[in-house]
Amino acid sequence: MNNLVSIITANYNSEQFISNTIESILRQSYQNWELIIVDDCSNDKSIDIITLYAKKDSRIRLFVLDVNSGAAIVRNKGIEMSKGNFIAFLDSDDLWLPKKLELQMNFMIENKFLLTHTSYEIIDEKGIPINKIIKCKEKLDYNRMLYSNEIGCLTAMYNSDVLGKIFMPNIRKRQDYALWLKILKSEKYAYGLDIVLAQYRDRSKSISNNKIEMLKWNWNLFKEIEKLSYFRATISTVSCAVHKTLKYFGK
């Protein structure tokens, strides 16, 4: 096993951020990686920026979709193209700290963990930390995850050698949450490394902006994808909304 990490990055009109995202990967102390950037029909200059990086570093590959398809298809295309023993995710406006891959890889290999995540901090649109840390839980199982998505996509990594390539359901929102639930149906736990190793860029104006939409997508996930009963889907949907609100206000 050569422990190659395939990093999947979904891009759509991220010319303002994509350079910083790629640079955060280039600065990793662990260098055995490939970066697969799948573009969802951007109409800004982000494709040109990515192309310049790909010309300089053969580990960076760009694939441009023919039609705008949404995050699930974009990320699944990246997974399909991946060659790594491990698969990780980093969206085109988020950042990794320099030791992210090194520490998380050691954590997984030494403990033989198959799905892991880490703590991360929130930054504003300009990249300035807002003094909010999202601490990961030590262990998460399927039932615990039904009450709140506790895994930040920008911190998640799974062992594709053992688990195989696991794809996201084709839903417009919450597809990463669905992926963790899918893995946790066969793998007992997701394990957390409680070190801040990533930065999530909060580009929303207010938690209330998409509150109704998020309720709808969570309900769809629990009822249509997870096939929960009406009662359990309702409990999970409400619980996720409460947890999201408490997390936003730092409770």
Secondary structure, 3 states (H helix, E strand, C coil): CCCCEEEEEEECCCCCCHHHHHHHHHCCCCCCEEEEEEECCCCCCHHHHHHHHHHHCCCEEEEECCCCCCHHHHHHHHHHHCCCCEEEECCCCCEECCCHHHHHHHHHHHHCCCEEEEEEEEECCCCCEEEEEECCCCEECHHHHCCCCCCCHHHCEEEHHHHCCCCCCCCCCCHHHHHHHHHHCCCCCEEEEEEEEEEEECCCCCCCCCHHHHHHHHHHHHHHHCCCCHHHHHHHHHHHHHHHHHHHCCC
